[in-house]
Amino acid sequence: MKKSTITFNNQNWRPEPIDQDGKKRRLIRLYMTAIILLSLMFTMYVWQSTKIVEVKWRLQELSKKTSGLESNIAVLKASISKLQSISRIEKLAREDLGMIFPKQLCFIPMSDYYKVNGN
Protein backbone atom coordinates (compact mmCIF):
# COMPACT_ATOMS: atom_id res chain seq x y z
CA MET A 1 0.00 0.00 0.00
CA LYS A 2 1.44 3.36 -1.02
CA LYS A 3 1.29 6.29 1.32
CA SER A 4 0.57 9.65 -0.12
CA THR A 5 1.12 13.00 1.43
CA ILE A 6 -0.50 16.25 0.55
CA THR A 7 1.45 19.32 -0.49
CA PHE A 8 0.15 22.60 -1.73
CA ASN A 9 0.91 23.90 -5.16
CA ASN A 10 2.10 27.50 -4.79
CA GLN A 11 0.16 28.65 -7.83
CA ASN A 12 -3.34 27.35 -7.13
CA TRP A 13 -3.27 26.39 -3.46
CA ARG A 14 -4.70 23.04 -4.34
CA PRO A 15 -3.51 19.92 -2.63
CA GLU A 16 -1.33 17.61 -4.78
CA PRO A 17 -0.71 14.05 -3.84
CA ILE A 18 2.97 12.96 -3.78
CA ASP A 19 3.62 9.27 -3.83
CA GLN A 20 6.62 7.41 -2.39
CA ASP A 21 8.08 6.75 -5.86
CA GLY A 22 8.36 10.52 -6.43
CA LYS A 23 10.19 10.92 -3.12
CA LYS A 24 12.57 8.11 -4.02
CA ARG A 25 13.25 9.64 -7.41
CA ARG A 26 13.97 13.03 -5.85
CA LEU A 27 16.24 11.45 -3.27
CA ILE A 28 18.09 9.45 -5.94
CA ARG A 29 18.41 12.60 -8.06
CA LEU A 30 19.77 14.49 -5.06
CA TYR A 31 22.34 11.76 -4.32
CA MET A 32 23.37 11.54 -7.98
CA THR A 33 23.82 15.31 -8.15
CA ALA A 34 25.92 15.25 -4.98
CA ILE A 35 28.05 12.39 -6.34
CA ILE A 36 28.57 14.18 -9.66
CA LEU A 37 29.51 17.43 -7.91
CA LEU A 38 31.94 15.66 -5.58
CA SER A 39 33.54 13.78 -8.46
CA LEU A 40 33.91 17.04 -10.41
CA MET A 41 35.51 18.71 -7.39
CA PHE A 42 37.91 15.78 -6.95
CA THR A 43 38.80 15.87 -10.65
CA MET A 44 39.50 19.60 -10.49
CA TYR A 45 41.66 19.09 -7.38
CA VAL A 46 43.72 16.38 -9.06
CA TRP A 47 44.04 18.47 -12.24
CA GLN A 48 45.21 21.52 -10.28
CA SER A 49 47.70 19.42 -8.34
CA THR A 50 49.22 17.99 -11.52
CA LYS A 51 49.41 21.48 -13.04
CA ILE A 52 51.20 22.79 -9.95
CA VAL A 53 53.72 19.95 -10.14
CA GLU A 54 54.24 20.66 -13.85
CA VAL A 55 54.79 24.37 -13.22
CA LYS A 56 57.28 23.63 -10.41
CA TRP A 57 59.16 21.26 -12.73
CA ARG A 58 59.32 23.91 -15.46
CA LEU A 59 60.46 26.50 -12.91
CA GLN A 60 63.32 24.23 -11.82
CA GLU A 61 64.39 23.72 -15.45
CA LEU A 62 64.32 27.46 -16.11
CA SER A 63 66.32 28.22 -12.98
CA LYS A 64 68.96 25.69 -14.09
CA LYS A 65 69.10 27.35 -17.52
CA THR A 66 69.29 30.78 -15.89
CA SER A 67 72.21 29.80 -13.68
CA GLY A 68 74.00 28.33 -16.72
CA LEU A 69 73.43 31.51 -18.70
CA GLU A 70 74.63 33.66 -15.79
CA SER A 71 77.87 31.69 -15.62
CA ASN A 72 78.28 32.09 -19.40
CA ILE A 73 77.76 35.84 -19.01
CA ALA A 74 80.45 35.99 -16.33
CA VAL A 75 82.90 34.12 -18.59
CA LEU A 76 82.11 36.42 -21.51
CA LYS A 77 82.53 39.56 -19.39
CA ALA A 78 85.96 38.32 -18.23
CA SER A 79 86.91 37.58 -21.84
CA ILE A 80 85.77 41.04 -22.96
CA SER A 81 87.74 42.81 -20.25
CA LYS A 82 90.81 40.75 -21.16
CA LEU A 83 90.46 41.62 -24.84
CA GLN A 84 89.88 45.31 -24.12
CA SER A 85 92.98 45.77 -21.97
CA ILE A 86 95.22 48.62 -23.19
CA SER A 87 98.44 46.63 -22.79
CA ARG A 88 97.10 43.81 -25.01
CA ILE A 89 95.95 46.27 -27.68
CA GLU A 90 99.37 48.04 -27.66
CA LYS A 91 101.18 44.70 -27.94
CA LEU A 92 99.03 43.61 -30.91
CA ALA A 93 99.50 46.99 -32.60
CA ARG A 94 103.30 46.81 -32.27
CA GLU A 95 103.88 43.12 -33.01
CA ASP A 96 101.17 42.19 -35.50
CA LEU A 97 100.52 45.51 -37.24
CA GLY A 98 103.99 47.09 -36.94
CA MET A 99 102.64 50.33 -35.50
CA ILE A 100 104.79 52.72 -33.47
CA PHE A 101 104.12 55.72 -31.27
CA PRO A 102 104.25 59.01 -33.16
CA LYS A 103 107.38 61.09 -32.64
CA GLN A 104 105.66 64.43 -33.03
CA LEU A 105 102.15 65.36 -32.00
CA CYS A 106 100.26 68.06 -33.84
CA PHE A 107 97.28 69.75 -32.21
CA ILE A 108 94.77 71.82 -34.13
CA PRO A 109 92.82 74.25 -31.95
CA MET A 110 89.07 73.91 -32.47
CA SER A 111 88.47 77.65 -32.55
CA ASP A 112 90.65 77.91 -35.69
CA TYR A 113 88.81 75.00 -37.28
CA TYR A 114 85.45 76.69 -36.84
CA LYS A 115 86.73 80.00 -38.22
CA VAL A 116 88.00 78.31 -41.40
CA ASN A 117 84.89 76.24 -42.08
CA GLY A 118 82.42 78.97 -41.13
CA ASN A 119 80.44 76.98 -38.63
Residue frames as qw, qx, qy, qz and C-alpha x, y, z in Angstrom:
[[0.000, 0.888, 0.460, 0.000, 0.00, 0.00, 0.00],
 [0.426, 0.346, 0.003, 0.836, 1.44, 3.36, -1.02],
 [0.214, -0.695, -0.418, 0.545, 1.29, 6.29, 1.32],
 [0.307, 0.605, 0.279, 0.680, 0.57, 9.65, -0.12],
 [0.270, -0.494, -0.346, 0.751, 1.12, 13.00, 1.43],
 [0.230, 0.863, 0.419, 0.162, -0.50, 16.25, 0.55],
 [0.383, -0.272, 0.034, 0.882, 1.45, 19.32, -0.49],
 [0.275, 0.831, 0.341, -0.343, 0.15, 22.60, -1.73],
 [0.562, 0.417, 0.331, 0.633, 0.91, 23.90, -5.16],
 [0.247, -0.391, -0.156, 0.873, 2.10, 27.50, -4.79],
 [0.050, -0.079, -0.439, -0.893, 0.16, 28.65, -7.83],
 [0.468, -0.358, -0.530, -0.610, -3.34, 27.35, -7.13],
 [0.305, -0.317, 0.626, -0.644, -3.27, 26.39, -3.46],
 [0.889, -0.019, -0.182, -0.420, -4.70, 23.04, -4.34],
 [0.650, -0.455, 0.608, -0.036, -3.51, 19.92, -2.63],
 [0.648, 0.498, -0.534, -0.219, -1.33, 17.61, -4.78],
 [0.932, -0.306, 0.189, -0.044, -0.71, 14.05, -3.84],
 [0.247, 0.704, -0.666, -0.006, 2.97, 12.96, -3.78],
 [0.980, -0.106, -0.130, -0.111, 3.62, 9.27, -3.83],
 [0.712, -0.567, 0.351, 0.219, 6.62, 7.41, -2.39],
 [0.780, 0.289, 0.321, 0.453, 8.08, 6.75, -5.86],
 [0.237, 0.890, 0.054, 0.386, 8.36, 10.52, -6.43],
 [0.467, -0.842, 0.266, -0.048, 10.19, 10.92, -3.12],
 [0.842, -0.200, 0.390, 0.314, 12.57, 8.11, -4.02],
 [0.629, 0.585, 0.239, 0.453, 13.25, 9.64, -7.41],
 [0.021, -0.952, 0.086, -0.292, 13.97, 13.03, -5.85],
 [0.660, -0.663, 0.346, 0.065, 16.24, 11.45, -3.27],
 [0.835, 0.089, 0.371, 0.396, 18.09, 9.45, -5.94],
 [0.423, 0.790, 0.138, 0.423, 18.41, 12.60, -8.06],
 [0.296, -0.923, 0.196, -0.151, 19.77, 14.49, -5.06],
 [0.777, -0.428, 0.408, 0.217, 22.34, 11.76, -4.32],
 [0.752, 0.374, 0.329, 0.432, 23.37, 11.54, -7.98],
 [0.194, 0.919, 0.010, 0.342, 23.82, 15.31, -8.15],
 [0.496, -0.809, 0.314, -0.021, 25.92, 15.25, -4.98],
 [0.842, -0.136, 0.416, 0.315, 28.05, 12.39, -6.34],
 [0.604, 0.629, 0.229, 0.433, 28.57, 14.18, -9.66],
 [0.042, -0.959, 0.111, -0.258, 29.51, 17.43, -7.91],
 [0.664, -0.639, 0.378, 0.091, 31.94, 15.66, -5.58],
 [0.829, 0.107, 0.385, 0.391, 33.54, 13.78, -8.46],
 [0.411, 0.811, 0.112, 0.402, 33.91, 17.04, -10.41],
 [0.302, -0.914, 0.236, -0.135, 35.51, 18.71, -7.39],
 [0.796, -0.376, 0.420, 0.221, 37.91, 15.78, -6.95],
 [0.739, 0.439, 0.305, 0.411, 38.80, 15.87, -10.65],
 [0.165, 0.929, -0.032, 0.331, 39.50, 19.60, -10.49],
 [0.548, -0.771, 0.323, 0.003, 41.66, 19.09, -7.38],
 [0.835, -0.092, 0.424, 0.339, 43.72, 16.38, -9.06],
 [0.569, 0.679, 0.224, 0.406, 44.04, 18.47, -12.24],
 [0.083, -0.962, 0.142, -0.219, 45.21, 21.52, -10.28],
 [0.703, -0.584, 0.382, 0.135, 47.70, 19.42, -8.34],
 [0.806, 0.172, 0.380, 0.421, 49.22, 17.99, -11.52],
 [0.354, 0.845, 0.108, 0.386, 49.41, 21.48, -13.04],
 [0.357, -0.900, 0.239, -0.072, 51.20, 22.79, -9.95],
 [0.796, -0.310, 0.430, 0.291, 53.72, 19.95, -10.14],
 [0.679, 0.502, 0.322, 0.428, 54.24, 20.66, -13.85],
 [0.097, 0.953, -0.020, 0.287, 54.79, 24.37, -13.22],
 [0.570, -0.743, 0.343, 0.074, 57.28, 23.63, -10.41],
 [0.828, 0.006, 0.419, 0.373, 59.16, 21.26, -12.73],
 [0.493, 0.727, 0.207, 0.431, 59.32, 23.91, -15.46],
 [0.208, -0.958, 0.128, -0.152, 60.46, 26.50, -12.91],
 [0.734, -0.497, 0.392, 0.246, 63.32, 24.23, -11.82],
 [0.741, 0.322, 0.373, 0.456, 64.39, 23.72, -15.45],
 [0.246, 0.885, 0.113, 0.379, 64.32, 27.46, -16.11],
 [0.425, -0.874, 0.235, -0.002, 66.32, 28.22, -12.98],
 [0.801, -0.203, 0.410, 0.386, 68.96, 25.69, -14.09],
 [0.572, 0.581, 0.308, 0.490, 69.10, 27.35, -17.52],
 [0.065, -0.973, -0.017, -0.220, 69.29, 30.78, -15.89],
 [0.613, -0.696, 0.319, 0.195, 72.21, 29.80, -13.68],
 [0.765, 0.102, 0.426, 0.472, 74.00, 28.33, -16.72],
 [0.365, 0.783, 0.242, 0.443, 73.43, 31.51, -18.70],
 [0.304, -0.946, 0.094, -0.054, 74.63, 33.66, -15.79],
 [0.717, -0.442, 0.390, 0.372, 77.87, 31.69, -15.62],
 [0.633, 0.419, 0.403, 0.512, 78.28, 32.09, -19.40],
 [0.076, 0.952, 0.123, 0.268, 77.76, 35.84, -19.01],
 [0.525, -0.800, 0.240, 0.163, 80.45, 35.99, -16.33],
 [0.744, -0.089, 0.450, 0.486, 82.90, 34.12, -18.59],
 [0.455, 0.663, 0.361, 0.471, 82.11, 36.42, -21.51],
 [0.153, -0.983, -0.008, -0.100, 82.53, 39.56, -19.39],
 [0.641, -0.590, 0.360, 0.334, 85.96, 38.32, -18.23],
 [0.677, 0.221, 0.479, 0.512, 86.91, 37.58, -21.84],
 [0.238, 0.877, 0.258, 0.328, 85.77, 41.04, -22.96],
 [0.328, -0.931, 0.146, 0.062, 87.74, 42.81, -20.25],
 [0.715, -0.313, 0.448, 0.435, 90.81, 40.75, -21.16],
 [0.568, 0.448, 0.466, 0.510, 90.46, 41.62, -24.84],
 [0.080, 0.933, 0.202, 0.287, 89.88, 45.31, -24.12],
 [0.611, -0.659, 0.019, 0.437, 92.98, 45.77, -21.97],
 [0.231, 0.941, -0.190, -0.155, 95.22, 48.62, -23.19],
 [0.338, -0.597, 0.695, 0.214, 98.44, 46.63, -22.79],
 [0.646, 0.182, 0.728, 0.138, 97.10, 43.81, -25.01],
 [0.494, 0.829, 0.261, -0.038, 95.95, 46.27, -27.68],
 [0.000, 0.897, -0.397, -0.192, 99.37, 48.04, -27.66],
 [0.509, -0.337, 0.766, 0.203, 101.18, 44.70, -27.94],
 [0.639, 0.445, 0.618, 0.105, 99.03, 43.61, -30.91],
 [0.334, 0.935, 0.043, -0.114, 99.50, 46.99, -32.60],
 [0.138, -0.791, 0.559, 0.207, 103.30, 46.81, -32.27],
 [0.460, -0.255, 0.835, 0.164, 103.88, 43.12, -33.01],
 [0.543, 0.399, 0.734, 0.087, 101.17, 42.19, -35.50],
 [0.375, 0.869, 0.320, 0.031, 100.52, 45.51, -37.24],
 [0.642, 0.149, 0.032, 0.751, 103.99, 47.09, -36.94],
 [0.069, -0.905, -0.201, -0.369, 102.64, 50.33, -35.50],
 [0.532, -0.030, -0.372, 0.760, 104.79, 52.72, -33.47],
 [0.158, -0.796, -0.386, 0.438, 104.12, 55.72, -31.27],
 [0.401, 0.836, 0.134, 0.350, 104.25, 59.01, -33.16],
 [0.610, -0.055, -0.197, 0.765, 107.38, 61.09, -32.64],
 [0.019, 0.002, -0.054, 0.998, 105.66, 64.43, -33.03],
 [0.079, 0.608, 0.769, -0.179, 102.15, 65.36, -32.00],
 [0.031, 0.175, 0.259, 0.950, 100.26, 68.06, -33.84],
 [0.052, 0.556, 0.711, -0.429, 97.28, 69.75, -32.21],
 [0.023, 0.394, 0.422, 0.816, 94.77, 71.82, -34.13],
 [0.119, 0.203, 0.527, -0.817, 92.82, 74.25, -31.95],
 [0.199, 0.540, 0.815, 0.066, 89.07, 73.91, -32.47],
 [0.105, 0.801, 0.220, -0.546, 88.47, 77.65, -32.55],
 [0.001, -0.501, 0.545, 0.672, 90.65, 77.91, -35.69],
 [0.165, 0.160, 0.929, 0.289, 88.81, 75.00, -37.28],
 [0.170, 0.706, 0.654, -0.211, 85.45, 76.69, -36.84],
 [0.059, 0.754, -0.076, -0.649, 86.73, 80.00, -38.22],
 [0.061, -0.296, 0.744, 0.597, 88.00, 78.31, -41.40],
 [0.045, 0.277, 0.925, 0.254, 84.89, 76.24, -42.08],
 [0.245, -0.251, -0.176, -0.920, 82.42, 78.97, -41.13],
 [0.519, -0.435, -0.727, -0.114, 80.44, 76.98, -38.63]]
